[in-house]
Amino acid sequence: MRVTVEVVGEGVHEFDVESASYADLLERVDLSPHEVSVMVDGRPVPEDQPVETDHVTVLRLVQGG
């Protein structure tokens, strides 16, 4: 499945994935689950849940100090 990962304010990435979790997608865009929230259809999803959608939005929760 082809998945579009939109990191709000930073860009859009596309990946072909099979049997991946949302944490796997975060790793591909070099982000930690501790610094972001993964959203599907406007709702947060657990990072360990399998990817079952073709569009994911990632919101950064922590930026510079």
MOCOR-V992785 format. One record per helix or strand. SS is the DSSP state (alpha for helix, beta for strand). FROM is the first residue (numbers start at 1). TO is the last residue. Records with the same first field share a line. If there is no record, write none. Layout:
SS = FROM-TO + FROM-TO
This chain:
beta = 2-7 + 11-16 + 21-21 + 36-40 + 43-44 + 50-50 + 55-60
alpha = 22-28
